Amino acid sequence: MTKAIRLYENGGPEVFKYEDVEVGDPGPGQIKIKQTAIGLNFIDVYQRTGLYPAESFPDIVGMEAAGVVEAVGEGVTDKKVGDRVAYCMIKGAYTESRCVEAWKAVKLPDAVDDKTAAAMMLKGLTAHYLLHRTYPVKPGDPVLVYAAAGGVGQILCQWGKALGAVVIGCVGSAEKAEIAKAAGAAYAINYSEEDIAEKAREYTGGEGVAAAYDSVGKATFMPSLDSLRPFGVLATYGNASGPVDPFAPAILGGKGSLYVTRPTLATHTRNPEILAEGANALFDAVTSGTVKIHINQEYALADVAKAHTDLEGRKTTGSSVIIP
């Protein structure tokens, strides 16, 4: 038996139950991982509340973790017992041990420790696809980064700056504005006091930004559109304030022939090749010092309700990990 966090209904953090579960042996093509650190992400909240519905109950949420391979299933040739691995985009991470498809876990370089890996896989691969695929930034491009003091946001600020972008961080407090600037943002907009589109245009000489990387969703959709220059790209990749309301595509024409996309990490990790490309780029960025992963909160697995309360209450900065 192993300990896991399960829920039997959707709701607030109080629905989590710390229980014994049976894991079993890995099946063909699978590996069994003894997890050493688990990542905390807003998608976990969406799963808990039911915004992303469970297929059935009891359910285990969570999408990323790191650990050590303790068993391999039939046909697995690229992983062995004792390998350090990490994964993301496999629901069910809130547990001490689990079986996953072997190709979805990547081997960790020695220079990346388990906590860092668990804190960065989902966030780092998200930042990678946004900056390299969704809107590939070029030197001099002004880009707007929401939640710039958060986990994905700090990585976007660092990596974007390294690629030559002029990063404008969007945050909710003066304290978080300083965090965003320390991470590489040239400017910071405090949306609790300032108009997002007005400041974005001020910082770009009236032109607007080339791209907006928006994890907030409903509350910032129109301000994001109004911040873009002609032919600008809005990547709405999260729903922290709720899903974006339906809109008429004609407004994109009226605001400058704009583009809107709703990318997902699932698409950008859909096969071993595309996963390896992103993971290798992320590992290179981290081991070279281009991107630093700031783990500012740690929680025990049994205390995951507090982790969710802090995350939803905007009390966290950088990345958080859960320790089984």
C-alpha positions as CSV (number, residue, x, y, z in Angstrom):
1,M,0.0,0.0,0.0
2,T,1.0,3.6,-0.6
3,K,-0.3,6.9,0.6
4,A,-2.2,9.2,-1.8
5,I,-4.5,12.2,-1.8
6,R,-7.9,11.3,-3.2
7,L,-11.2,13.1,-3.6
8,Y,-14.7,11.7,-3.8
9,E,-16.4,14.9,-5.0
10,N,-15.4,18.3,-6.5
11,G,-15.2,21.3,-4.2
12,G,-12.8,23.3,-2.1
13,P,-9.5,22.0,-0.6
14,E,-11.4,20.4,2.2
15,V,-12.5,17.5,-0.2
16,F,-9.0,16.0,-0.2
17,K,-8.6,12.7,1.7
18,Y,-5.2,11.3,2.7
19,E,-5.6,7.5,2.2
20,D,-3.9,4.2,1.5
21,V,-4.1,3.0,-2.1
22,E,-2.9,-0.1,-3.9
23,V,-0.5,0.6,-6.7
24,G,0.5,-2.8,-8.1
25,D,3.2,-3.7,-10.6
26,P,3.9,-1.9,-13.8
27,G,2.2,-3.3,-16.9
28,P,3.7,-3.6,-20.4
29,G,5.4,-0.4,-21.4
30,Q,5.2,1.1,-17.9
31,I,7.5,1.9,-15.1
32,K,6.8,2.2,-11.4
33,I,8.1,5.4,-9.7
34,K,8.8,6.0,-6.1
35,Q,8.1,9.7,-6.0
36,T,10.4,12.1,-4.1
37,A,8.8,15.4,-5.0
38,I,5.5,16.5,-6.6
39,G,4.8,19.7,-8.5
40,L,1.9,22.1,-7.5
41,N,0.1,23.7,-10.4
42,F,-3.1,25.6,-11.1
43,I,-4.3,22.8,-13.3
44,D,-4.5,20.8,-10.0
45,V,-7.1,23.3,-8.8
46,Y,-9.1,23.0,-12.0
47,Q,-9.2,19.2,-11.5
48,R,-10.2,19.5,-7.8
49,T,-13.0,22.0,-8.5
50,G,-14.3,20.1,-11.6
51,L,-13.5,22.8,-14.2
52,Y,-11.6,19.9,-15.7
53,P,-14.0,17.0,-14.8
54,A,-12.9,13.7,-13.4
55,E,-13.7,10.6,-15.4
56,S,-14.8,8.9,-12.2
57,F,-14.4,9.0,-8.4
58,P,-12.4,8.5,-6.3
59,D,-10.0,10.7,-8.2
60,I,-6.3,11.6,-7.7
61,V,-5.2,15.0,-9.1
62,G,-1.8,16.4,-9.9
63,M,0.2,16.4,-13.1
64,E,3.9,16.3,-12.4
65,A,6.5,14.7,-10.2
66,A,10.0,13.3,-9.9
67,G,11.4,10.2,-8.4
68,V,13.3,6.9,-8.8
69,V,12.3,4.0,-11.0
70,E,11.6,1.0,-8.7
71,A,10.3,-1.5,-11.3
72,V,9.9,-1.7,-15.1
73,G,7.3,-3.5,-17.1
74,E,7.6,-5.8,-20.1
75,G,9.1,-4.2,-23.2
76,V,10.7,-1.2,-21.5
77,T,14.2,-0.8,-22.7
78,D,15.1,2.9,-22.2
79,K,14.6,3.0,-18.4
80,K,16.0,0.8,-15.6
81,V,15.6,0.4,-11.9
82,G,17.4,3.2,-10.1
83,D,17.0,5.8,-12.9
84,R,16.0,9.2,-11.7
85,V,13.1,10.4,-13.8
86,A,10.4,13.2,-14.0
87,Y,7.2,13.6,-15.8
88,C,4.3,15.9,-16.4
89,M,0.9,15.8,-18.0
90,I,0.0,12.4,-16.4
91,K,-2.9,12.9,-14.0
92,G,-2.6,11.3,-10.6
93,A,0.6,12.7,-9.2
94,Y,-0.6,13.2,-5.6
95,T,0.7,9.9,-4.4
96,E,3.9,8.3,-2.9
97,S,4.3,5.7,-5.7
98,R,2.6,5.1,-9.1
99,C,2.9,3.4,-12.5
100,V,3.2,5.5,-15.7
101,E,3.9,4.9,-19.4
102,A,7.6,4.8,-19.6
103,W,8.0,7.1,-22.6
104,K,6.2,9.9,-20.7
105,A,8.9,10.1,-18.1
106,V,12.2,11.6,-19.0
107,K,15.6,10.7,-17.4
108,L,17.0,13.6,-15.3
109,P,20.6,14.9,-15.8
110,D,22.7,14.7,-12.7
111,A,22.8,18.5,-12.4
112,V,19.0,18.7,-11.9
113,D,17.8,17.6,-8.4
114,D,14.5,16.0,-7.8
115,K,12.7,19.0,-6.2
116,T,13.8,21.2,-9.0
117,A,12.6,18.7,-11.6
118,A,9.2,18.3,-9.9
119,A,8.9,22.1,-9.7
120,M,9.8,22.8,-13.3
121,M,8.6,20.1,-15.7
122,L,5.1,21.4,-16.3
123,K,5.9,25.1,-15.9
124,G,9.2,24.9,-17.8
125,L,7.7,22.9,-20.8
126,T,4.8,25.4,-20.9
127,A,7.2,28.3,-21.1
128,H,9.2,26.5,-23.7
129,Y,6.3,26.0,-26.1
130,L,5.0,29.5,-25.5
131,L,8.3,31.1,-26.4
132,H,9.5,28.7,-29.1
133,R,6.4,27.5,-30.8
134,T,3.2,29.5,-30.0
135,Y,4.8,32.8,-30.7
136,P,8.6,32.3,-31.3
137,V,10.1,35.5,-29.8
138,K,12.7,37.4,-31.7
139,P,15.2,39.9,-30.3
140,G,13.5,43.2,-29.5
141,D,10.0,41.8,-29.4
142,P,7.9,43.3,-26.6
143,V,5.8,40.6,-24.9
144,L,3.3,40.7,-22.0
145,V,3.6,38.0,-19.4
146,Y,0.8,37.5,-16.9
147,A,1.4,36.2,-13.3
148,A,5.0,37.2,-13.9
149,A,5.9,36.4,-10.3
150,G,4.5,32.9,-10.4
151,G,6.1,29.7,-11.5
152,V,5.5,29.8,-15.3
153,G,5.8,33.6,-15.2
154,Q,9.3,33.7,-13.7
155,I,10.5,31.2,-16.2
156,L,8.9,33.2,-19.1
157,C,10.6,36.4,-17.8
158,Q,14.0,34.7,-17.6
159,W,13.9,32.8,-20.8
160,G,12.2,35.5,-22.7
161,K,14.9,38.0,-21.7
162,A,17.6,35.6,-22.7
163,L,16.0,35.3,-26.1
164,G,16.1,39.0,-26.5
165,A,12.5,39.9,-25.8
166,V,11.5,43.0,-23.9
167,V,9.3,41.4,-21.2
168,I,6.5,43.3,-19.6
169,G,5.3,41.5,-16.5
170,C,1.8,41.7,-15.2
171,V,1.3,41.2,-11.5
172,G,-1.1,41.9,-8.7
173,S,1.0,43.8,-6.1
174,A,4.1,46.0,-5.8
175,E,6.0,43.1,-4.1
176,K,5.3,40.8,-7.0
177,A,6.3,43.6,-9.4
178,E,9.8,43.5,-7.9
179,I,9.9,39.7,-8.2
180,A,9.0,40.0,-11.9
181,K,11.7,42.6,-12.5
182,A,14.3,40.4,-10.7
183,A,13.3,37.6,-13.0
184,G,14.0,39.6,-16.1
185,A,11.0,41.8,-16.8
186,A,12.0,45.2,-18.2
187,Y,8.7,46.7,-16.9
188,A,6.0,45.5,-14.5
189,I,2.3,46.4,-14.6
190,N,0.4,46.2,-11.2
191,Y,-3.1,45.4,-12.5
192,S,-4.6,46.1,-9.1
193,E,-3.7,49.8,-9.6
194,E,-2.9,50.3,-13.3
195,D,-4.7,49.8,-16.6
196,I,-3.0,46.8,-18.4
197,A,-3.5,47.9,-22.0
198,E,-2.7,51.6,-21.3
199,K,0.6,50.7,-19.6
200,A,1.5,48.1,-22.2
201,R,1.1,50.7,-24.9
202,E,3.0,53.2,-22.9
203,Y,5.9,50.8,-22.5
204,T,5.9,50.1,-26.3
205,G,5.7,53.7,-27.6
206,G,2.0,53.3,-28.3
207,E,2.5,50.3,-30.6
208,G,1.5,47.4,-28.4
209,V,3.1,44.1,-27.6
210,A,3.9,41.3,-30.2
211,A,2.4,38.6,-27.9
212,A,0.5,38.3,-24.7
213,Y,1.0,35.1,-22.7
214,D,-2.1,35.0,-20.6
215,S,-2.7,32.4,-17.9
216,V,-5.5,34.4,-16.1
217,G,-8.3,33.9,-18.7
218,K,-11.7,35.5,-18.4
219,A,-10.7,38.6,-16.4
220,T,-7.8,39.6,-18.7
221,F,-9.0,38.5,-22.1
222,M,-10.1,41.9,-23.4
223,P,-7.2,43.8,-21.8
224,S,-4.8,41.4,-23.5
225,L,-6.4,42.0,-26.9
226,D,-6.2,45.7,-26.3
227,S,-2.5,45.4,-25.5
228,L,-1.5,43.8,-28.8
229,R,0.0,45.5,-31.8
230,P,-1.4,44.8,-35.3
231,F,-1.0,41.1,-36.1
232,G,-0.3,40.4,-32.4
233,V,-0.8,37.0,-30.8
234,L,-2.8,36.3,-27.7
235,A,-1.9,32.9,-26.2
236,T,-4.6,32.3,-23.5
237,Y,-3.1,29.2,-21.8
238,G,-4.8,29.2,-18.4
239,N,-8.0,30.0,-16.6
240,A,-7.1,31.3,-13.2
241,S,-10.0,33.7,-13.2
242,G,-12.3,31.3,-15.1
243,P,-12.7,30.3,-18.8
244,V,-12.9,33.0,-21.4
245,D,-16.4,34.0,-22.5
246,P,-17.5,33.3,-26.0
247,F,-16.6,36.2,-28.3
248,A,-17.2,37.3,-31.9
249,P,-14.2,36.7,-34.1
250,A,-14.9,40.0,-35.9
251,I,-13.4,41.9,-32.9
252,L,-10.0,40.5,-33.8
253,G,-10.2,42.3,-37.1
254,G,-11.3,45.6,-35.5
255,K,-8.4,45.5,-33.1
256,G,-5.7,45.0,-35.7
257,S,-6.0,41.6,-37.4
258,L,-5.1,39.8,-34.2
259,Y,-4.5,36.1,-33.5
260,V,-5.9,34.2,-30.6
261,T,-4.8,30.7,-29.7
262,R,-5.6,28.3,-26.8
263,P,-2.5,26.1,-26.6
264,T,-2.1,23.1,-24.3
265,L,0.9,21.3,-23.0
266,A,-0.8,18.0,-23.8
267,T,-0.4,18.8,-27.5
268,H,3.2,19.9,-27.0
269,T,4.1,16.6,-25.2
270,R,2.0,14.3,-27.4
271,N,4.8,11.9,-28.5
272,P,8.3,11.0,-27.3
273,E,10.1,13.1,-29.9
274,I,8.3,16.4,-29.1
275,L,8.5,15.7,-25.4
276,A,12.3,15.1,-25.6
277,E,12.9,18.2,-27.6
278,G,11.2,20.4,-25.0
279,A,12.7,18.6,-22.1
280,N,16.2,18.8,-23.5
281,A,15.8,22.5,-24.2
282,L,14.5,23.0,-20.6
283,F,17.4,21.0,-19.0
284,D,19.9,23.0,-21.1
285,A,18.3,26.3,-20.0
286,V,18.4,25.3,-16.3
287,T,21.8,23.7,-16.2
288,S,23.4,26.7,-18.0
289,G,21.9,29.1,-15.6
290,T,19.7,30.8,-18.2
291,V,16.6,29.8,-16.1
292,K,16.6,29.5,-12.4
293,I,13.8,27.6,-10.7
294,H,12.7,29.3,-7.5
295,I,11.1,26.9,-5.0
296,N,9.6,29.2,-2.5
297,Q,7.0,26.9,-0.8
298,E,7.2,23.2,0.3
299,Y,4.2,21.2,1.7
300,A,3.9,17.7,3.0
301,L,1.6,15.4,1.0
302,A,-0.8,15.2,3.9
303,D,-1.0,19.0,3.9
304,V,-2.0,19.5,0.3
305,A,-5.2,21.3,1.3
306,K,-3.1,24.2,2.6
307,A,-1.1,24.2,-0.6
308,H,-4.2,24.7,-2.6
309,T,-5.5,27.3,-0.3
310,D,-2.3,29.3,-0.6
311,L,-2.2,28.9,-4.4
312,E,-5.7,30.0,-4.9
313,G,-5.3,32.9,-2.4
314,R,-2.3,34.2,-4.5
315,K,0.0,33.7,-1.4
316,T,2.6,31.8,-3.3
317,T,5.5,33.0,-5.5
318,G,7.7,31.1,-7.9
319,S,7.2,27.3,-7.7
320,S,5.9,25.0,-4.9
321,V,6.6,21.4,-4.3
322,I,4.8,18.7,-2.3
323,I,6.9,16.1,-0.5
324,P,5.4,12.6,-0.2
